[in-house]
Amino acid sequence: MMSTPFNRIPAERVGEDSSSIWVDLSALASENNAVNLGQGFPDGPAPKFVTDQLKNVSKHPDLTCAHQYTSGFGHPKLVKELCKWYSYLYQQQVDAKTNILVTVGAYHALYYSFHAWINEGDEVIIIEPAFDCYAPQIKLAGGVPVSIVMNFPDGGTDASQFTVDFEKMESSITEKTKMIVINNPHNPTGKLFSRMELLKIADIAQKYDLIVVADEVYEFHCWGVHKLVRFASLPGMFTRTISIGSAGKIFSITGWKLGWTIGPQHLLAPLKSIHQNCTYACSTPTQLAVAMAFEMEWATFHVKPHKSYLGGYLPEELVKKSKKLQKMLVKAGFAPILPQAGYFMLANYTRLNTAFKTSEETEELDDYAFTKWLCTEKKLAVIPLTAFFANNEDKMRNTSFVRFCFFKKDKTLNDGKKIMKNLSK
């Protein structure tokens, strides 16, 4: 029997067969044994009071509620804790049965949100620079991402100087526009949107009857006088907002891959329909451990937040490490943009006196070329800013910055500091 050559092609919705920058640069960093200040994960120990909960769960193999399938939409104990926390944080009653869905990380929550609500040709507004999974996931669902690029002044030094052109946002809305995606605190800029800015987005959402997907995974990574305003807490916005959170970010346990969506029943119902025929249920022991960690943290947080992990220790660590990286970058010749929240910092590298030169023969963007040179020649891994733009035109206008992650253990930052001292040699 003659064999037929295999010539099948993937579904059109999958798009181009290319790896993400996280895959490429992670491999490059590993290959060169580079100090990794690029990827957004803390490399120090996870909070002991969190990991102790998982340790305690593992000591009781007889607990069915810890080691077997749990409720598909979220472990009862975790859902109960999330209900308590977010009712308090939103100043809005959150119902445990109808308003919460636990997911495999925030990635999964975003995927569900887009696939549950976007039809072929629906348009989704994204504020850029933006996390690089938004546009691909929207396209995979059949939607069309519409980029609204934030303005930033030449010589700007603070993340608050990133501003949204709301007139452009409103003028970009068509009869096909269905959704706005916001990320606050913002990755990669470190911007914390003000209440006034969020109210303008709320007005637009209300005026044009839009769904808002609020990616708030860095919600506890804030410091200083400016506090996070959760979008669902704004007047009238809970009913049209899908809010996304992450245990991985909150408790510095990104490898646990546990997230959630919170919203009104009418918005979450289609997400749950996808979930029950996809994942069905998330990891039971990690859900239980996170629930117990939330329960322990609540005892201090809602009484004396400055004495708690999330309200005290975490922001204190972040601001300390942020200042340390800022000083390192200035001494090395970078021009850093001071973040207001999160654990990322952008820096302009174009004034560095280094041997790096952009090759005229390559089609690579300057920041990609610089990033590869820095990793291979100097053994320091960072992320190019252009990875956070969907359109080539916008990429071409934003090639002067790279993103650093400062939420690293002191040894990692110190190793990075040593490399930076010798960048020009």
C-alpha positions in Angstrom: 0.0 0.0 0.0 1.5 3.3 -1.1 1.8 5.9 1.7 0.3 9.4 1.2 2.6 12.3 2.1 1.4 14.1 5.2 0.2 17.6 4.1 -2.3 18.6 6.7 -2.1 22.2 8.1 -3.2 23.5 11.5 -6.5 25.3 12.0 -6.4 28.8 10.7 -7.3 30.2 14.1 -3.9 29.0 15.5 -2.1 31.6 13.4 1.7 31.7 12.8 3.8 28.9 14.2 6.2 30.9 16.3 7.4 30.7 19.9 6.8 33.5 22.3 9.5 35.8 23.5 9.3 34.2 26.9 10.3 30.8 25.4 13.0 32.3 23.2 14.7 34.5 25.8 14.3 32.0 28.6 16.2 29.5 26.5 18.8 32.1 25.6 19.3 33.0 29.3 19.6 29.4 30.3 22.0 28.7 27.4 24.3 31.5 28.4 23.9 31.0 32.2 22.8 34.6 32.4 21.6 36.6 35.4 17.9 36.7 34.8 16.4 40.1 35.4 13.9 39.6 32.6 11.2 37.1 33.4 8.6 38.2 35.9 9.0 35.8 38.8 10.6 36.2 42.2 13.6 33.8 42.5 13.8 34.0 46.3 12.0 31.7 48.8 8.2 31.7 48.7 6.5 32.9 51.9 6.9 30.2 54.5 3.4 30.7 55.9 2.1 29.8 52.5 4.2 26.8 51.7 3.6 25.5 55.3 0.0 25.2 54.4 0.8 22.9 51.5 3.2 21.0 53.8 0.4 20.5 56.3 -2.0 19.3 53.6 0.5 16.7 52.4 0.7 15.3 55.9 -2.9 14.2 55.7 -3.3 11.7 52.8 -6.7 10.7 54.3 -8.3 14.1 53.6 -10.6 13.7 50.6 -11.1 17.4 50.5 -7.4 17.9 49.9 -6.4 15.1 47.5 -9.4 14.3 45.3 -11.4 16.2 42.8 -13.0 19.3 44.3 -15.8 21.5 43.1 -15.3 22.3 39.5 -15.6 26.1 39.8 -13.3 26.3 42.9 -12.5 24.6 46.2 -15.3 25.5 48.6 -12.8 26.8 51.2 -10.9 28.9 48.6 -14.1 30.3 47.2 -15.3 31.2 50.7 -12.0 33.1 51.3 -12.1 34.9 48.0 -15.7 35.8 48.6 -14.7 37.4 52.0 -11.6 39.2 50.6 -13.2 40.7 47.5 -16.5 41.7 49.2 -14.2 43.7 51.5 -11.9 45.0 48.7 -14.7 45.9 46.3 -17.1 47.1 49.0 -19.6 45.0 47.0 -21.2 41.8 48.0 -19.5 38.9 46.2 -21.5 35.7 46.1 -19.5 32.5 46.5 -21.7 30.4 44.2 -22.2 32.7 41.3 -19.4 35.4 41.3 -16.2 33.3 41.4 -14.4 30.9 39.1 -11.0 29.5 40.0 -8.7 28.9 37.0 -5.2 27.5 36.1 -3.5 30.8 36.6 -4.5 34.3 35.2 -3.6 33.1 31.7 -6.4 30.7 31.8 -8.8 33.3 33.2 -7.9 35.6 30.2 -8.4 32.8 27.7 -11.8 32.0 29.1 -12.9 35.7 29.1 -12.0 36.2 25.5 -13.4 32.8 24.2 -16.6 33.1 26.2 -17.5 36.6 24.9 -15.8 37.3 21.6 -17.5 36.3 18.3 -15.8 36.4 14.9 -14.9 40.0 14.0 -15.6 41.5 17.5 -13.2 44.3 18.4 -11.3 44.5 21.7 -9.5 47.6 22.9 -6.1 47.0 24.4 -4.0 49.7 26.1 -0.4 49.3 25.0 2.3 48.5 25.7 0.4 45.4 27.0 1.2 41.9 28.1 1.9 39.9 25.0 -0.8 37.2 25.4 -3.7 39.6 25.0 -3.6 40.1 21.3 -2.9 36.4 20.4 -5.7 35.1 22.6 -8.1 37.7 21.2 -7.2 36.6 17.6 -7.5 33.0 18.6 -11.1 33.7 19.7 -11.8 35.3 16.4 -11.6 38.8 17.6 -9.7 41.9 16.4 -7.4 43.7 18.9 -7.5 47.4 18.6 -4.3 49.1 20.1 -4.5 52.3 22.0 -0.8 53.2 22.7 -0.1 55.3 25.8 1.8 58.6 25.4 5.1 59.1 27.2 7.1 62.3 27.0 10.7 62.4 25.8 13.0 62.3 28.8 10.2 61.1 31.1 11.3 59.5 34.4 8.1 58.3 36.1 5.6 55.6 35.2 2.8 58.1 36.0 3.8 60.0 32.9 2.3 57.2 30.7 -1.1 58.6 29.8 -4.0 57.3 27.8 -5.5 59.3 24.9 -9.1 58.9 25.8 -10.3 60.8 22.8 -8.5 58.4 20.6 -9.9 55.5 22.6 -13.4 56.7 22.1 -13.0 57.5 18.5 -11.6 53.9 17.9 -14.9 52.4 19.1 -17.1 51.0 16.3 -20.3 49.0 16.3 -18.1 45.9 16.5 -16.4 46.9 19.7 -17.3 44.6 22.5 -14.6 44.8 25.2 -11.8 46.8 26.8 -8.9 45.1 28.5 -7.1 47.0 31.3 -4.1 45.9 33.3 -3.7 47.7 36.6 -1.0 47.9 38.1 0.4 47.9 34.6 2.9 45.5 33.1 5.5 46.5 31.7 5.4 50.2 32.6 4.8 50.0 36.3 2.0 52.6 36.0 -0.8 52.7 38.6 -3.9 54.1 36.9 -5.5 56.9 38.9 -9.2 56.9 40.0 -9.8 59.7 37.5 -8.3 57.7 34.6 -10.3 54.6 35.5 -13.5 56.6 35.8 -13.0 57.8 32.2 -12.7 54.2 31.1 -15.8 53.4 33.1 -17.7 56.2 31.4 -16.7 54.9 27.9 -17.7 51.3 28.9 -21.0 52.6 30.1 -21.7 54.8 27.1 -20.9 52.1 24.5 -22.1 49.1 26.6 -18.7 47.4 26.7 -17.4 44.5 28.8 -14.3 45.3 30.8 -11.6 42.7 31.5 -9.6 44.0 34.5 -6.3 42.1 34.8 -5.3 43.1 38.3 -2.8 40.3 39.1 -0.4 42.8 40.7 -3.1 44.2 43.0 -1.1 44.0 46.2 2.2 45.1 44.7 1.6 48.8 45.4 3.5 51.2 47.7 3.6 54.9 48.6 0.6 57.3 48.8 -1.1 56.0 45.7 -3.4 53.0 46.2 -4.9 50.6 43.8 -8.5 51.4 42.8 -10.0 48.0 41.7 -12.1 48.6 38.6 -15.1 46.6 39.8 -15.3 48.8 42.9 -16.2 51.9 40.8 -19.9 52.9 40.7 -21.9 50.6 38.4 -18.8 48.7 37.2 -19.2 45.4 39.0 -22.0 44.4 36.7 -19.9 44.8 33.5 -16.4 43.7 34.7 -14.6 40.4 34.7 -11.8 40.9 37.3 -8.8 38.6 37.2 -6.5 37.7 40.1 -3.5 35.4 40.7 -2.4 33.5 43.8 0.9 33.1 42.0 1.5 36.8 42.0 -0.1 37.6 45.3 1.9 35.0 47.3 5.0 34.8 45.1 4.2 31.2 44.1 4.0 31.5 40.3 4.7 27.8 39.8 1.4 26.9 41.5 -0.5 28.3 38.5 -3.7 29.3 40.4 -5.8 32.2 39.5 -9.5 33.3 39.4 -12.1 35.5 37.8 -14.6 37.5 39.8 -17.7 39.1 38.3 -21.5 39.1 38.0 -23.3 35.8 37.2 -24.3 36.8 33.7 -20.6 37.5 32.8 -19.1 34.4 34.4 -21.7 31.8 33.3 -20.2 31.3 29.8 -16.7 31.1 31.3 -17.9 28.4 33.5 -19.4 26.5 30.5 -15.9 26.5 28.9 -14.2 25.5 32.1 -16.4 22.5 32.9 -15.6 21.1 29.4 -11.9 22.0 29.5 -10.1 21.8 32.9 -13.2 20.9 34.9 -11.3 21.5 38.2 -8.0 22.9 39.3 -5.4 21.3 41.6 -7.1 20.5 44.9 -4.2 20.6 47.4 -2.9 23.9 46.1 -6.3 25.5 46.2 -6.7 24.3 49.8 -3.3 25.6 50.8 -3.9 29.0 49.2 -7.3 29.2 51.0 -5.6 28.5 54.3 -2.9 31.2 53.6 -5.6 33.7 52.8 -7.4 32.8 56.0 -4.2 33.3 58.0 -3.4 36.6 56.3 -6.9 37.9 56.8 -6.5 37.8 60.6 -4.0 40.7 60.4 -4.7 42.3 57.1 -8.2 43.6 57.8 -7.2 44.9 61.3 -3.6 46.1 60.9 -2.8 45.9 57.2 0.7 47.5 57.7 1.6 44.5 59.9 0.5 41.9 57.4 2.4 40.2 54.6 0.3 41.8 51.7 -0.2 45.2 53.3 3.2 45.6 54.9 6.1 43.2 54.1 5.4 42.8 50.4 5.2 46.5 49.5 8.2 47.3 51.7 10.3 44.7 49.9 9.1 45.9 46.5 10.0 49.6 47.1 13.4 48.6 48.6 14.3 46.5 45.6 12.9 49.0 43.2 15.2 51.7 44.6 18.2 49.4 44.5 17.6 48.6 40.8 17.1 52.2 40.0 20.5 53.2 41.5 22.2 50.3 39.6 20.7 51.4 36.3 21.6 55.0 36.7 25.2 54.2 37.5 25.4 51.9 34.5 24.2 54.6 32.2 20.6 53.5 31.7 17.7 56.0 32.1 15.2 54.2 34.3 11.5 55.0 34.6 10.5 54.8 38.2 7.5 52.5 38.7 4.5 53.2 40.9 3.6 49.5 41.4 4.2 46.0 40.3 7.7 44.5 40.0 8.9 45.8 36.7 11.0 48.8 35.6 11.6 50.1 32.1 14.9 51.7 31.2 16.2 53.5 28.2 19.5 51.9 27.1 20.4 54.1 24.1 22.8 56.4 26.1 24.9 53.4 27.2 28.6 53.7 26.2 28.9 50.1 25.1 30.4 48.1 22.2 26.8 47.2 21.1 26.0 48.3 17.6 22.9 47.5 15.6 23.8 45.4 12.6 22.6 46.9 9.3 22.2 43.4 7.9 19.6 42.2 10.4 15.9 42.9 10.4 15.7 42.6 14.2 14.5 45.6 16.1 17.1 47.5 18.0 15.9 46.5 21.5 15.8 42.8 20.4 19.3 43.0 19.1 20.5 44.8 22.3 18.7 42.2 24.5 20.4 39.3 22.7 23.8 41.1 22.9 23.3 41.8 26.6 22.4 38.2 27.3 25.1 36.5 25.1 28.0 38.9 25.6 27.4 40.2 29.1 25.3 37.4 30.6 22.4 39.6 31.7 18.8 38.7 30.6 16.2 41.4 30.2 13.0 41.8 28.0 12.7 44.2 25.0 9.8 46.6 25.2 8.7 46.0 21.7 7.5 42.5 22.8 4.5 44.4 24.4 3.2 45.9 21.1 1.0 44.1 18.6 1.6 46.3 15.5 4.9 46.7 13.7 4.5 50.5 13.4 4.1 50.8 17.2 7.1 48.5 17.7 9.3 50.7 15.4 8.5 53.7 17.5 9.4 52.1 20.8 12.8 50.4 20.4 14.7 52.4 23.0 13.6 50.6 26.2 14.0 47.2 27.9 12.2 45.8 30.9 13.8 44.7 34.1 12.2 42.7 36.9 13.5 43.9 40.3 11.6 41.4 42.5 14.6 39.2 42.8 16.7 38.0 45.7 19.5 40.3 46.7 22.2 37.9 45.3 20.6 38.1 41.8 20.4 41.9 42.0 24.0 42.1 43.2 25.1 39.7 40.4 23.3 42.0 37.9 25.0 45.0 39.5 28.5 43.5 38.9 27.7 43.0 35.2 26.3 46.5 34.8 29.5 48.0 36.2 31.4 46.5 33.3 28.9 47.1 30.5 31.1 49.7 28.7 34.2 47.5 28.8 
